Structures are given as structure tokens and as C-alpha cells.
Amino acid sequence: EDGIRDHCVTGVQTCALPICVPEQEQGARELEVQRWDEMRAFPGLLVLDADGLNRLARTGGMGLGGAAWLAKRAGPSWITPHAGEFARLFPAWAELAPLEGAARAAEHCGAAVLLKGPRSVVAAPDGRRWQLREASPAVARAGLGDVLAGYSAARGARAMAALPTPQELDACLLAAAALDHACAGLARGQAGGDAGPGTATTPQAVAEALGVQGERERGRPTAGA
């Protein structure tokens, strides 16, 4: 297990897109093209959320178009948009019911799509779909999507370390990450917060709850267990 963890950590890469200012516009554009090309050629799992999705929708990966850029990636892609981000990236399917819209987008771009909402949907490129039956309204707040994206990336990286090729990574793991995140939010919401309303479902609290869930799944003792 330690070997898998080490492999995951050493295999993680981050890629920062440049901020374009007028006096550096040409240089920033060239660097951004380079960054998008690097991410497209990266053979591992790419998780895109929030401003990464908005940047892809706005620039199209610097020429290809957002969906086409995703379709040409060398490795698996997981995207985690909310409704607004989804509409910017996939305007043709923005008005469809979430289950249908996410499925169309996943089939078209080849990425697993986690469309966040009151009952979040996960769609795989092969047509499989999952939908959460319940989630806490309290987790619909700033920062919780970051926790979900980071947790999904960690689960995906850990699973991929044990696979022969990255292409064998299954979208069901993204659905499992969404379920874990929802369960952690529900558990924290039911527990309540000592410091007042809303403190139980802060990003830090939900992240800690996800950590506790993970330790229990691996059969390790946890504080208070």
C-alpha cells in the first residue's frame, strides 16, 4: 500500500495556465498554447473543475474547441462542472435534463462527466449513468466543489497506480467519489457544528469526514471510533 501511495504522489503533475495581461499578451498566449498541448499529451488522469473548465470553454484549448480538445486527450479525463460551467462548455445540451445532457456530453467528448446539482449525475462515455438520490443542501457552498475535485483526483490516481494502463480507469470511480462526498456532507450536516450554523459543512470539515470514511474502509482505527 505504501508503494502505491508513493507511486501516486510521484505521478501527480500540476499545470498552471498563464494570466494574460496586455503588455505580455503574445508571450502569455504562446505559453498557454504550450500548457494546453502538454495537458492534451499527458497520459494520466486529468481532472478539470471550475476555472479550468471555464478557460477550456473560452479558449477551446487554443484552437480545437473544448469538446474536441477533450476527445483528443492521450489519457482519461474527468470533468466536474456545475450547471453554468456545463452550459459554457456544452451549450447544445445545456437545456436537457441532467441525466440526458451529461450522457450526451460524455459520449461526445470522451470524458467522464460529473454534472453537479441537487441530485448530481455522473455519465461515462460508454453510456453508463449514475445519479445521487440524496445530498445535503449545506454542501452547495464555495469550496466544497474543490474538495470533491481533489478527492476524485486522489481516488482516480490511487486506482490508476494499480492498473496496467490509464485507459482502464473506470468512470464508476468518479461516481463513487461523488457518493463519498455526498455521504460525508450528510454526515457532517447531521452532526452539527460546535461553532454555529454551517460550521459542520465547511470544506475542511467535509474533507476531514472523507478522510475518516477512507480510514474506516481500510479497516484502520479512527479517533472516537
C-alpha positions in Angstrom: 0.0 0.0 0.0 2.8 2.4 0.8 4.3 1.7 -2.7 1.0 2.5 -4.3 0.8 5.8 -2.4 4.3 6.7 -3.3 3.6 6.0 -7.0 0.5 8.1 -6.9 2.3 11.1 -5.3 5.3 11.0 -7.7 2.9 10.6 -10.7 0.9 13.8 -9.9 1.5 16.7 -12.1 0.1 20.2 -11.9 -0.2 22.6 -14.8 -0.6 26.4 -14.3 -2.2 28.4 -17.1 -0.7 31.9 -17.5 -2.6 35.1 -16.7 -2.7 37.2 -19.8 -2.0 41.0 -19.4 -1.8 43.4 -22.3 2.0 44.0 -22.2 2.7 40.3 -22.1 -0.2 39.1 -24.3 1.9 37.4 -27.0 4.2 35.6 -24.6 1.3 34.5 -22.4 -0.6 33.2 -25.4 2.3 31.1 -26.6 2.8 29.7 -23.0 -0.9 28.9 -22.8 -0.8 27.0 -26.1 2.1 25.1 -24.8 0.3 24.3 -21.5 -2.8 23.0 -23.3 -0.7 20.9 -25.5 1.1 19.4 -22.5 -2.2 18.5 -20.8 -3.6 17.0 -24.0 -0.5 14.8 -24.4 -0.4 13.8 -20.6 -1.2 10.1 -20.5 -2.5 10.1 -16.9 -5.8 11.2 -15.4 -6.8 14.8 -15.9 -9.4 16.3 -13.6 -10.8 19.7 -14.7 -13.1 21.8 -12.4 -14.2 25.4 -12.0 -11.9 27.9 -13.8 -10.2 25.1 -15.7 -13.5 24.3 -17.3 -14.3 28.0 -18.0 -10.8 28.5 -19.5 -11.3 25.5 -21.7 -14.7 26.7 -22.8 -13.4 30.2 -23.5 -10.2 29.2 -25.3 -11.1 25.8 -26.7 -7.7 24.5 -25.7 -6.3 27.3 -28.0 -7.9 26.2 -31.3 -9.6 22.8 -31.1 -12.7 23.6 -29.2 -13.4 22.4 -25.7 -15.1 19.1 -26.5 -12.7 18.3 -29.4 -9.7 19.0 -27.1 -11.0 16.6 -24.5 -11.7 14.0 -27.2 -8.1 14.2 -28.3 -6.5 13.7 -24.9 -4.0 10.9 -24.6 -5.2 9.9 -21.1 -8.6 9.6 -19.3 -10.4 12.9 -18.4 -12.9 13.6 -15.6 -14.7 16.9 -15.6 -16.8 18.2 -12.7 -18.9 21.1 -13.9 -21.9 22.7 -12.2 -24.8 23.8 -14.5 -23.3 27.1 -15.5 -19.9 25.6 -16.4 -21.6 22.8 -18.2 -23.6 25.3 -20.3 -20.5 27.2 -21.3 -18.7 24.0 -22.4 -21.7 22.2 -23.9 -24.3 24.8 -24.9 -26.1 22.4 -27.2 -27.1 20.2 -24.3 -27.5 22.7 -21.5 -31.3 22.7 -21.6 -31.6 18.9 -21.4 -32.4 17.0 -18.2 -29.1 16.4 -16.3 -29.1 12.7 -17.0 -29.5 13.2 -20.7 -27.3 16.2 -21.0 -24.4 14.7 -19.1 -24.7 11.5 -21.2 -24.6 13.4 -24.5 -21.6 15.4 -23.4 -19.6 12.3 -22.1 -20.3 10.4 -25.3 -19.3 13.4 -27.5 -16.0 14.4 -25.7 -14.9 11.0 -24.3 -14.6 12.3 -20.7 -16.5 11.1 -17.7 -18.8 14.0 -16.7 -19.9 14.7 -13.1 -22.7 17.3 -13.5 -23.2 18.8 -10.0 -26.6 19.8 -8.7 -29.2 18.9 -6.1 -29.0 15.3 -7.4 -25.6 15.2 -9.1 -25.2 13.0 -12.2 -22.2 11.1 -13.4 -22.0 9.9 -17.0 -19.4 7.6 -18.7 -18.5 7.9 -22.4 -19.8 4.3 -22.9 -23.4 5.3 -21.9 -23.5 4.3 -18.2 -25.0 6.8 -15.9 -25.3 7.2 -12.1 -27.3 9.7 -10.0 -27.2 10.6 -6.4 -30.5 10.1 -4.6 -29.7 12.4 -1.7 -27.3 15.1 -0.7 -27.1 17.8 1.9 -28.1 21.3 0.7 -25.5 22.7 3.1 -22.7 21.4 0.8 -23.7 23.7 -2.0 -21.3 26.3 -1.0 -17.9 27.8 -2.1 -15.0 25.4 -1.6 -16.9 22.1 -1.5 -16.5 21.6 -5.2 -12.8 21.9 -4.7 -12.9 19.2 -2.1 -14.9 17.0 -4.5 -12.5 17.5 -7.4 -9.4 16.9 -5.2 -10.9 13.8 -3.6 -11.9 12.5 -7.1 -8.4 13.0 -8.4 -6.9 11.2 -5.4 -9.2 8.2 -5.8 -8.5 8.1 -9.5 -4.7 8.4 -9.1 -4.7 5.6 -6.5 -6.8 3.3 -8.6 -4.7 4.1 -11.7 -1.5 3.1 -10.0 -2.8 -0.5 -9.8 -3.9 -0.7 -13.4 -1.9 -1.9 -16.4 -2.8 1.2 -18.5 -4.5 4.6 -17.6 -7.2 3.8 -20.2 -8.5 1.1 -18.0 -9.6 3.6 -15.3 -13.4 3.2 -14.9 -15.7 6.2 -14.6 -17.6 4.3 -11.9 -14.8 5.6 -9.6 -15.8 9.1 -10.2 -19.4 8.1 -9.3 -18.0 6.5 -6.1 -16.1 9.7 -5.3 -19.3 11.8 -5.7 -21.2 9.4 -3.5 -18.5 9.5 -0.8 -18.6 13.3 -0.9 -22.3 13.4 -0.6 -22.3 10.9 2.3 -19.6 13.0 4.1 -21.7 16.1 3.7 -24.8 14.4 5.0 -22.9 13.0 8.0 -21.4 16.4 8.8 -24.8 18.1 8.4 -26.4 15.7 10.8 -23.6 16.0 13.3 -23.9 19.8 13.5 -21.2 22.3 14.3 -20.0 23.5 17.7 -19.2 27.0 16.4 -22.7 27.7 15.0 -24.8 27.0 11.9 -23.0 26.0 8.8 -19.7 25.2 10.5 -20.3 21.4 10.2 -20.2 21.5 6.4 -17.2 23.8 5.8 -14.7 22.4 3.2 -12.3 21.5 5.9 -14.9 19.6 7.9 -16.1 17.6 4.8 -12.6 16.9 3.8 -11.9 15.5 7.3 -15.1 13.4 7.1 -13.9 12.0 3.8 -10.6 11.1 5.5 -12.4 9.3 8.3 -14.5 7.4 5.8 -11.4 6.3 4.0 -9.7 5.1 7.1 -12.7 3.0 8.1 -12.9 1.5 4.6 -9.2 0.4 5.0 -10.0 -1.1 8.5 -7.9 1.4 10.4 -8.9 2.8 13.8 -10.1 6.4 13.8 -10.4 8.9 16.6 -13.6 8.3 18.5 -14.4 5.0 16.6 
